[in-house]
């Protein structure tokens, strides 16, 4: 893979994980794909992303200090790029 693949996702949750080390608190983050019905408008970015990624989910535990930078309900781009 020579090009990056980009998805547009919406943050659904940022929740403190109570089962982590207090010295390194973690938060559970959850994202889902952005999707809107085909609008027929050339500039409707969400419809374009939805066409190619109609369903997606990303869940992870992030360091709380990083996760708290996210806003629930806000959209973010997620890029996939080969590491080697």
Backbone as CSV, one residue per row, in Angstrom:
resi,resn,N_x,N_y,N_z,CA_x,CA_y,CA_z,C_x,C_y,C_z
1,UNK,0.851,-1.175,0.000,0.000,0.000,0.000,0.893,1.234,0.000
2,UNK,0.738,2.047,-1.007,1.583,3.232,-1.105,0.874,4.509,-0.690
3,UNK,-0.451,4.488,-0.670,-1.193,5.671,-0.271,-1.904,5.431,1.057
4,UNK,-2.126,6.510,1.765,-2.892,6.413,3.010,-4.372,6.251,2.676
5,UNK,-5.091,5.615,3.568,-6.538,5.477,3.468,-7.126,6.329,4.584
6,UNK,-8.080,7.177,4.237,-8.653,8.079,5.226,-10.118,7.744,5.471
7,UNK,-10.484,7.681,6.745,-11.875,7.512,7.164,-12.263,8.748,7.971
8,UNK,-13.552,9.040,7.981,-14.053,10.129,8.816,-14.947,9.483,9.862
9,UNK,-14.605,9.724,11.140,-15.318,9.062,12.224,-15.774,10.085,13.252
10,UNK,-16.833,9.716,13.961,-17.373,10.581,15.008,-17.079,9.942,16.371
11,UNK,-16.683,10.764,17.313,-16.386,10.284,18.656,-17.702,10.076,19.408
12,UNK,-17.951,8.839,19.802,-19.174,8.504,20.531,-18.976,8.499,22.051
13,UNK,-17.754,8.227,22.509,-17.562,8.131,23.959,-16.097,8.313,24.344
14,UNK,-15.905,8.950,25.477,-14.610,9.036,26.158,-14.941,8.821,27.628
15,UNK,-14.557,7.663,28.153,-14.946,7.304,29.517,-13.741,6.837,30.315
16,UNK,-13.609,7.347,31.522,-12.528,6.933,32.407,-12.623,5.430,32.646
17,UNK,-11.524,4.736,32.503,-11.480,3.305,32.764,-11.079,3.123,34.239
18,UNK,-11.999,2.683,35.097,-11.715,2.586,36.530,-10.777,1.430,36.888
19,UNK,-10.466,0.567,35.946,-9.655,-0.619,36.231,-8.194,-0.450,35.828
20,UNK,-7.714,0.775,35.780,-6.328,1.016,35.392,-5.522,1.514,36.577
21,UNK,-4.238,1.513,36.419,-3.306,1.972,37.440,-3.502,3.473,37.669
22,UNK,-3.746,3.904,38.894,-3.934,5.346,39.159,-2.734,6.197,38.733
23,UNK,-1.554,5.597,38.674,-0.372,6.333,38.238,-0.371,6.555,36.721
24,UNK,-1.170,5.760,36.006,-1.271,5.893,34.556,-2.742,5.706,34.149
25,UNK,-3.603,6.668,34.486,-5.034,6.501,34.205,-5.318,6.413,32.710
26,UNK,-6.246,5.534,32.376,-6.622,5.305,30.987,-8.088,5.674,30.788
27,UNK,-8.432,5.957,29.548,-9.824,6.223,29.176,-10.174,5.334,27.992
28,UNK,-11.399,4.835,27.987,-11.894,4.065,26.849,-12.498,5.054,25.854
29,UNK,-12.062,4.941,24.592,-12.595,5.805,23.539,-13.322,4.937,22.520
30,UNK,-14.380,5.505,21.938,-15.162,4.757,20.947,-15.580,5.698,19.827
31,UNK,-15.328,5.258,18.596,-15.670,6.024,17.402,-16.514,5.172,16.465
32,UNK,-17.326,5.819,15.649,-18.093,5.153,14.605,-17.973,5.934,13.309
33,UNK,-18.267,5.271,12.201,-18.164,5.909,10.885,-19.182,7.031,10.739
34,UNK,-18.779,8.078,10.033,-19.690,9.158,9.669,-20.421,8.716,8.411
35,UNK,-21.722,8.918,8.400,-22.522,8.507,7.255,-23.719,9.416,7.113
36,UNK,-24.011,9.810,5.900,-25.266,10.488,5.589,-25.779,9.910,4.285
37,UNK,-27.064,9.914,4.083,-27.599,9.429,2.807,-27.035,10.255,1.654
38,UNK,-26.959,9.659,0.502,-26.472,10.373,-0.682,-27.296,11.637,-0.859
39,UNK,-26.629,12.769,-0.837,-27.345,14.039,-0.880,-27.453,14.589,-2.294
40,UNK,-26.611,14.093,-3.195,-26.587,14.646,-4.539,-25.784,15.930,-4.621
41,UNK,-25.262,16.377,-3.496,-24.440,17.577,-3.466,-22.976,17.183,-3.540
42,UNK,-22.279,17.722,-4.528,-20.874,17.356,-4.738,-20.013,17.640,-3.512
43,UNK,-20.341,18.650,-2.752,-19.533,19.019,-1.600,-19.907,18.316,-0.311
44,UNK,-20.828,17.349,-0.355,-21.233,16.658,0.870,-20.204,15.590,1.226
45,UNK,-19.209,16.000,1.989,-18.108,15.110,2.358,-18.594,13.874,3.103
46,UNK,-19.573,14.020,3.981,-20.060,12.878,4.754,-20.671,11.813,3.859
47,UNK,-21.366,12.217,2.795,-21.942,11.251,1.862,-20.839,10.498,1.119
48,UNK,-19.765,11.190,0.778,-18.641,10.535,0.080,-17.972,9.529,1.017
49,UNK,-17.674,9.933,2.252,-17.057,8.999,3.194,-17.994,7.836,3.488
50,UNK,-19.282,8.107,3.612,-20.262,7.060,3.879,-20.383,6.051,2.760
51,UNK,-20.166,6.487,1.539,-20.214,5.570,0.393,-19.128,4.509,0.498
52,UNK,-17.946,4.903,0.931,-16.812,3.988,0.988,-16.632,3.324,2.346
53,UNK,-17.152,3.931,3.391,-17.090,3.348,4.740,-18.451,3.537,5.396
54,UNK,-19.446,2.750,4.970,-20.782,2.938,5.545,-20.890,2.463,6.988
55,UNK,-19.980,1.613,7.413,-19.998,1.135,8.793,-18.567,0.934,9.250
56,UNK,-18.259,1.425,10.434,-16.931,1.219,11.019,-17.028,1.472,12.514
57,UNK,-16.137,0.838,13.257,-16.073,1.061,14.693,-14.614,0.975,15.118
58,UNK,-14.230,1.883,15.992,-12.893,1.865,16.566,-13.059,2.014,18.068
59,UNK,-12.456,1.093,18.810,-12.465,1.149,20.278,-11.038,0.959,20.752
60,UNK,-10.681,1.694,21.774,-9.328,1.566,22.312,-9.278,2.162,23.712
61,UNK,-8.217,1.834,24.424,-7.903,2.477,25.696,-6.720,3.403,25.423
62,UNK,-6.904,4.661,25.700,-5.857,5.662,25.518,-5.497,6.237,26.882
63,UNK,-4.298,6.768,26.974,-3.920,7.501,28.180,-4.945,8.619,28.383
64,UNK,-5.413,8.785,29.602,-6.449,9.778,29.876,-6.018,11.172,29.445
65,UNK,-4.746,11.499,29.622,-4.259,12.835,29.255,-4.391,13.098,27.756
66,UNK,-4.371,12.056,26.950,-4.555,12.196,25.501,-6.048,12.157,25.166
67,UNK,-6.762,11.199,25.734,-8.185,11.021,25.432,-9.015,12.244,25.799
68,UNK,-8.624,12.969,26.838,-9.435,14.118,27.250,-9.350,15.277,26.255
69,UNK,-8.503,15.174,25.246,-8.452,16.183,24.177,-9.592,15.997,23.172
70,UNK,-10.217,14.832,23.189,-11.312,14.545,22.266,-12.610,15.166,22.753
71,UNK,-13.508,15.449,21.809,-14.837,15.951,22.133,-15.867,14.956,21.619
72,UNK,-16.708,14.464,22.510,-17.786,13.564,22.104,-18.706,14.339,21.161
73,UNK,-19.064,13.700,20.040,-19.925,14.325,19.045,-19.169,15.031,17.936
74,UNK,-17.875,15.202,18.085,-17.053,15.853,17.067,-16.502,14.806,16.110
75,UNK,-16.317,15.184,14.847,-15.764,14.258,13.857,-14.253,14.425,13.752
76,UNK,-13.610,13.307,13.403,-12.155,13.259,13.273,-11.799,12.416,12.054
77,UNK,-10.693,12.766,11.417,-10.168,11.927,10.347,-9.266,10.878,10.968
78,UNK,-9.348,9.664,10.461,-8.480,8.574,10.896,-7.761,8.089,9.653
79,UNK,-6.438,8.124,9.683,-5.640,7.714,8.529,-4.943,6.389,8.786
80,UNK,-4.953,5.551,7.763,-4.239,4.272,7.798,-3.129,4.350,6.773
81,UNK,-1.928,4.054,7.226,-0.761,4.147,6.371,0.172,3.007,6.732
82,UNK,0.759,2.386,5.730,1.677,1.284,5.989,2.829,1.756,6.880
83,UNK,3.199,0.930,7.837,4.250,1.290,8.785,5.639,0.863,8.305
84,UNK,5.695,0.012,7.323,7.020,-0.403,6.836,7.109,-0.344,5.354
